[in-house]
């Protein structure tokens, strides 16, 4: 999937989580940082690509991305596995309470938002031809459906004309039917 599709799917996933598991009262700062964390989480597994949009946000990021690409053992390896998810989970739950002042920004909500984006990325990539090496370092790749020929191609017509608009329609429906509850959360 391309980055804008990952971002949209992550936002739809976060909105769905907010509707079905409302977090209670949140500060505006927490909501804004959670949205950013969700977007970052949706692109985080692709840090193993030098062309990732996140690298463009950092000074010298493209050069760093090229170096890290090799350190992460190439695209769709460690960062697209359960081991990679576990490492991100541990770092997130250790770092965010130290990074954010809990009086203003809830670090748990931020961590959950980032992980929501990360997991939505893995789920979206699971329906592509390439599949996911969930049990990395083993080279087995998993995908849905299990037959590779039935999965979609990244950045091809099906993603652009079916997946992206379908997620937009779902998100529009979700917000339309639950707008009062979503407004109370904010």
MARVEXPA-825605 format. One line per 2 residues: number of its first residue (from 1); their letters; for each residue x, y, z of N, C-alpha, C. Coordinates in steps of 0.02 Angstrom, whole numbers, padded with zeros to 5 digits. Each point is the difference from the previous one (the first is absolute). Layout:
NUM = A = X Y Z X Y Z X Y Z | ...
This chain:
1 = XX = 00042 -00059 00000 -00042 00059 00000 00045 00062 00000 | -00028 00054 -00026 00037 00062 00000 -00015 00038 00065
3 = XX = 00040 00051 00014 -00005 00034 00065 -00068 00032 00013 | -00030 00030 -00051 -00065 00033 00014 -00054 -00052 00017
5 = XX = 00004 -00058 -00030 -00047 -00054 00016 00012 -00024 00072 | 00063 -00008 00018 00015 -00020 00069 -00025 00053 00050
7 = XX = 00011 00063 -00015 -00024 00054 00044 -00076 -00002 00009 | -00036 -00008 -00056 -00073 -00001 00003 -00025 -00061 00038
9 = XX = 00029 -00058 -00013 -00022 -00061 00035 00014 00007 00075 | 00057 00028 00018 00016 00010 00071 -00049 00048 00033
11 = XX = -00016 00054 -00034 -00048 00048 00028 -00069 -00032 00008 | -00021 -00040 -00049 -00064 -00035 00005 00002 -00050 00058
13 = XX = 00056 -00033 00009 00008 -00048 00055 -00003 00035 00067 | 00034 00057 00005 00000 00039 00063 -00070 00026 00015
15 = XX = -00035 00024 -00051 -00068 00025 00009 -00046 -00056 00022 | 00009 -00059 -00030 -00041 -00058 00019 00013 -00019 00074
17 = XX = 00063 00001 00019 00017 -00015 00070 -00031 00051 00047 | 00001 00063 -00020 -00029 00053 00042 -00075 -00009 00007
19 = XX = -00033 -00023 -00052 -00073 -00011 00002 -00018 -00059 00044 | 00036 -00056 -00009 -00019 -00061 00036 00034 -00008 00067
21 = XX = 00054 00036 00012 00034 -00001 00065 00015 00072 00019 | -00051 00039 00016 00011 00071 00014 00049 00011 00057
23 = XX = 00050 00044 -00010 00051 00010 00051 -00021 00044 00058 | -00058 00026 00000 -00020 00046 00053 00020 00071 -00018
25 = XX = 00008 00041 00050 00016 00070 -00013 00074 00007 -00018 | 00012 00036 -00055 00068 00012 -00023 00013 00074 -00006
27 = XX = 00061 00020 00008 00018 00070 -00013 00010 00008 -00076 | -00007 00061 -00023 00010 00013 -00071 00072 -00017 -00020
29 = XX = 00048 00013 00044 00069 -00017 -00014 00009 -00075 -00010 | -00033 -00040 00041 00004 -00073 -00006 -00029 -00022 -00067
31 = XX = -00057 00029 -00019 -00032 -00019 -00064 00046 00017 -00058 | 00029 00060 00000 00044 00021 -00055 00063 -00044 -00004
33 = XX = 00031 -00012 00057 00060 -00042 00000 -00017 -00072 -00018 | -00059 -00024 00020 -00021 -00068 -00017 -00010 -00006 -00076
35 = XX = -00027 00051 -00031 -00009 -00002 -00073 00068 -00002 -00036 | 00047 00039 00025 00068 00000 -00028 00033 -00067 00011
37 = XX = -00006 -00027 00061 00030 -00065 00016 -00029 -00055 -00044 | -00065 00003 -00012 -00033 -00049 -00043 00028 00004 -00071
39 = XX = 00008 00060 -00026 00028 00008 -00068 00072 -00024 -00003 | 00039 00016 00052 00070 -00024 00002 00001 -00076 00005
41 = XX = -00043 -00028 00042 -00003 -00073 00007 -00019 -00035 -00064 | -00042 00033 -00041 -00021 -00031 -00063 00057 -00002 -00051
43 = XX = 00051 00041 00010 00057 00000 -00047 00063 -00032 00030 | -00001 -00012 00065 00058 -00026 00036 00027 -00067 -00028
45 = XX = -00042 -00048 -00018 00028 -00062 -00025 00041 00009 -00065 | -00013 00053 -00036 00036 00011 -00062 00063 00043 00010
47 = XX = 00023 00007 00061 00064 00035 00011 00057 -00036 -00033 | -00012 -00062 -00018 00052 -00038 -00035 00004 00018 -00075
49 = XX = -00037 00051 -00020 00004 00026 -00068 00027 00071 00003 | 00050 00015 -00038 00030 00067 00000 -00050 00052 -00026
51 = XX = -00050 -00021 -00037 -00049 00047 -00029 -00059 00014 00047 | 00000 -00027 00060 -00055 00011 00047 -00009 00074 00013
53 = XX = -00063 00023 00002 -00015 00071 00012 00027 00024 00067 | 00006 -00043 00049 00026 00021 00065 00072 00025 -00005
55 = XX = 00040 -00031 -00044 00070 00021 -00007 00004 00071 -00027 | -00046 00018 -00042 -00001 00067 -00029 -00012 00055 00051
57 = XX = -00027 -00017 00058 -00014 00049 00052 00061 00017 00043 | 00052 -00040 -00006 00060 00010 00041 00057 00029 -00041
59 = XX = 00039 00045 00030 00059 00024 -00037 00048 -00059 -00013 | 00020 -00008 -00062 00043 -00055 -00017 -00035 -00067 00003
61 = XX = -00066 00001 00002 -00038 -00061 00010 00007 -00050 -00056 | 00004 00023 -00062 00006 -00047 -00056 00065 -00039 00004
63 = XX = 00054 00032 00020 00064 -00035 00008 -00004 -00050 00057 | -00030 00021 00055 -00009 -00044 00058 -00043 -00060 -00020
65 = XX = -00053 00013 -00040 -00044 -00053 -00023 00037 -00052 -00040 | 00047 00021 -00041 00038 -00047 -00041 00044 -00044 00045
67 = XX = 00028 00029 00052 00042 -00039 00046 -00043 -00048 00041 | -00056 00025 00026 -00044 -00041 00041 -00032 -00057 -00040
69 = XX = -00012 00013 -00064 -00029 -00052 -00043 00043 -00064 00004 | 00065 00009 -00003 00045 -00058 00004 00001 -00029 00071
71 = XX = -00002 00044 00050 00001 -00023 00070 -00062 -00041 00016 | -00057 00017 -00031 -00062 -00036 00012 -00008 -00061 -00045
73 = XX = 00053 -00016 -00037 00003 -00060 -00041 -00045 00001 -00061 | -00015 00060 -00025 -00041 00006 -00061 -00074 00009 00015
75 = XX = -00038 00011 -00054 -00071 00013 00007 -00040 -00063 00015 | -00050 00009 00041 -00044 -00053 00024 00038 -00058 00030
77 = XX = 00039 00017 00049 00034 -00052 00039 -00018 00011 00074 | 00047 00023 00040 -00011 00009 00072 -00060 00046 00016
79 = XX = -00004 00057 -00034 -00052 00049 00018 -00071 -00023 -00019 | -00006 -00052 -00041 -00065 -00026 -00019 -00015 -00067 00034
81 = XX = 00033 -00013 00055 -00009 -00064 00034 -00029 00011 00070 | -00019 -00055 00031 -00024 00003 00069 00057 00021 00047
83 = XX = 00061 -00021 -00015 00058 00021 00040 00009 00075 -00004 | -00006 00029 -00060 00005 00073 -00009 -00055 00036 00038
85 = XX = -00060 -00027 -00003 -00056 00030 00037 00013 -00002 00075 | 00027 -00055 00024 00015 -00006 00071 00054 00050 00021
87 = XX = 00051 00010 -00041 00052 00048 00015 -00028 00071 00003 | -00042 00017 -00049 -00031 00067 00000 -00045 00008 00061
89 = XX = -00037 -00052 00017 -00043 00002 00060 00041 00014 00063 | 00054 -00036 00009 00042 00009 00060 00031 00070 00002
91 = XX = 00026 00023 -00056 00030 00067 -00002 -00052 00054 00014 | -00059 -00008 -00030 -00053 00049 00008 -00023 00005 00073
93 = XX = -00012 -00057 00032 -00024 00002 00069 00055 00021 00049 | 00062 -00006 -00019 00055 00024 00042 00011 00075 -00011
95 = XX = -00001 00022 -00063 00018 00068 -00018 -00054 00052 00013 | -00062 -00015 -00018 -00052 00051 00001 -00015 00028 00070
97 = XX = 00000 -00040 00054 -00010 00031 00066 00057 00048 00019 | 00059 -00010 -00027 00056 00045 00013 -00003 00062 -00045
99 = XX = -00030 -00008 -00058 -00001 00053 -00050 -00057 00050 00011 | -00058 -00024 00023 -00059 00042 00007 -00017 00012 00073
101 = XX = -00020 00062 00016 -00024 00018 00066 -00072 -00023 00005 | -00013 -00049 00043 -00066 -00030 00006 -00054 00050 00022
103 = XX = 00019 00057 00027 -00049 00051 00020 -00032 00032 -00062 | 00035 00000 -00056 -00025 00033 -00060 -00016 -00049 -00057
105 = XX = 00042 -00051 -00006 -00008 -00049 -00054 00004 -00070 00030 | -00051 -00040 -00014 -00002 -00068 00027 00046 -00046 -00041
107 = XX = 00057 -00021 00029 00047 -00041 -00038 -00028 -00068 -00020 | -00047 -00027 00038 -00030 -00064 -00018 -00041 00006 -00064
109 = XX = -00038 00054 -00006 -00040 00011 -00061 00046 00010 -00060 | 00055 00036 00010 00047 00011 -00054 00032 -00066 -00022
111 = XX = 00020 -00041 00048 00030 -00065 -00015 -00050 -00044 -00038 | -00061 -00002 00024 -00051 -00041 -00033 -00015 00025 -00070
113 = XX = 00001 00066 -00010 -00012 00028 -00067 00056 -00018 -00048 | 00063 00004 00023 00056 -00019 -00042 -00003 -00074 -00017
115 = XX = -00013 -00042 00049 -00004 -00072 -00013 -00060 -00017 -00044 | -00055 00036 00006 -00057 -00008 -00044 00020 00011 -00072
117 = XX = 00037 00054 -00012 00025 00015 -00067 00047 -00054 -00026 | 00044 -00022 00043 00049 -00052 -00018 -00036 -00065 -00020
119 = XX = -00046 -00021 00042 -00036 -00063 -00013 -00044 00006 -00062 | -00031 00059 -00010 -00041 00008 -00060 00043 -00004 -00063
121 = XX = 00062 00024 00005 00047 -00005 -00056 00013 -00074 -00017 | 00014 -00039 00051 00013 -00071 -00010 -00061 -00035 -00030
123 = XX = -00059 00016 00026 -00061 -00031 -00027 -00010 00018 -00073 | 00011 00064 -00017 -00008 00021 -00070 00051 -00034 -00045
125 = XX = 00062 -00005 00022 00051 -00033 -00040 -00013 -00076 -00006 | -00039 -00026 00046 -00016 -00072 -00002 -00045 -00019 -00058
127 = XX = -00034 00048 -00031 -00043 -00017 -00057 00036 00014 -00067 | 00064 00018 00003 00037 00012 -00061 00037 -00063 -00022
129 = XX = 00020 -00001 -00062 00035 -00059 -00028 00061 -00020 00040 | 00036 00050 00025 00063 -00015 00035 -00011 -00037 00065
131 = XX = -00057 00012 00034 -00013 -00033 00064 00047 00027 00054 | -00001 -00033 00058 00039 00022 00058 00042 -00056 00029
133 = XX = 00062 00015 00018 00042 -00051 00033 -00013 00002 00076 | -00060 -00018 00020 -00020 00008 00070 00046 -00037 00048
135 = XX = 00030 -00054 -00022 00043 -00040 00044 00074 00011 -00013 | 00016 00061 -00024 00070 00017 -00013 00041 -00019 00061
137 = XX = 00057 -00031 -00007 00045 -00004 -00057 -00016 -00057 -00049 | -00052 -00039 00013 -00019 -00050 -00050 -00028 00036 -00061
139 = XX = 00012 -00026 -00058 -00018 00034 -00062 -00072 -00012 -00023 | -00039 -00038 00038 -00069 -00014 -00020 -00039 00066 -00002
141 = XX = -00040 00009 -00051 -00041 00060 -00006 -00074 -00020 00005 | -00036 00040 00037 -00071 -00012 00011 -00040 00056 -00034
143 = XX = -00058 -00017 -00023 -00044 00050 -00030 -00071 -00024 -00001 | -00045 00046 -00016 -00071 -00016 -00004 -00025 00026 -00067
145 = XX = -00031 -00042 -00039 -00010 -00071 00009 00066 -00038 -00007 | 00001 -00062 00022 00063 -00038 -00001 00028 -00010 -00071
147 = XX = -00043 00002 -00050 00023 -00008 -00069 00026 00067 -00026 | 00065 00003 -00012 00034 00062 -00018 -00031 00034 -00062
149 = XX = -00022 -00039 -00048 -00028 00027 -00062 -00064 00039 00011 | -00033 -00011 00057 -00063 00035 00014 00009 00065 00039
151 = XX = 00062 00014 00020 00014 00061 00038 00012 00059 -00047 | -00001 00060 00028 00005 00060 -00042 00073 00020 -00010
153 = XX = 00011 00039 -00053 00066 00028 -00014 00005 00069 00030 | 00055 00015 00033 00011 00066 00029 00001 00053 -00055
155 = XX = -00035 00055 00011 00000 00058 -00045 -00029 -00015 -00069 | -00045 -00048 -00004 -00034 -00014 -00063 -00073 00021 00004
157 = XX = -00036 -00011 -00053 -00068 00026 -00006 -00046 -00022 00057 | 00006 -00062 00024 -00046 -00023 00052 00008 00040 00064
159 = XX = 00062 00015 00018 00012 00041 00059 -00030 00070 -00009 | 00011 00029 -00059 -00023 00069 -00012 -00075 00006 -00012
161 = XX = -00030 -00049 -00032 -00071 00005 -00019 -00048 -00038 00044 | 00025 -00046 00042 -00044 -00039 00043 00018 00009 00074
163 = XX = 00062 -00014 00019 00020 00001 00070 -00005 00071 00029 | 00035 00049 -00031 00000 00068 00027 -00070 00030 00003
165 = XX = -00039 -00001 -00056 -00068 00027 00005 -00044 -00040 00048 | 00010 -00066 00004 -00040 -00040 00046 00012 00019 00073
167 = XX = 00063 00013 00017 00016 00021 00068 -00029 00070 00012 | 00003 00044 -00050 -00030 00067 00007 -00075 -00004 00013
169 = XX = -00034 -00043 -00037 -00073 -00009 00010 -00013 -00027 00070 | 00038 -00050 00021 -00009 -00027 00067 00011 00053 00053
171 = XX = 00054 00039 -00007 00016 00052 00048 -00056 00053 00002 | -00024 00019 -00059 -00055 00049 -00003 -00062 -00027 00035
173 = XX = -00016 -00063 -00012 -00058 -00031 00033 00010 -00002 00075 | 00059 -00020 00022 00015 -00006 00072 -00007 00068 00035
175 = XX = 00029 00051 -00030 -00004 00067 00030 -00072 00025 -00002 | -00036 -00011 -00055 -00069 00023 -00006 -00045 -00033 00052
177 = XX = 00009 -00064 00011 -00044 -00036 00046 00020 00008 00074 | 00061 00022 00013 00024 00006 00069 00028 00069 00016
179 = XX = -00020 00051 -00037 00031 00065 00007 -00010 00029 00070 | -00058 -00012 00031 -00012 00028 00067 00048 -00030 00051
181 = XX = 00010 -00065 -00003 00045 -00032 00047 00073 00022 -00013 | 00019 00004 -00063 00068 00023 -00017 00011 00071 00024
183 = XX = -00050 00042 -00005 00005 00069 00023 00008 00003 00076 | -00034 -00045 00036 00007 -00001 00073 00070 -00019 00021
185 = XX = 00032 -00044 -00038 00068 -00022 00016 00048 00059 -00002 | -00009 00042 -00051 00044 00058 -00009 -00021 00053 00049
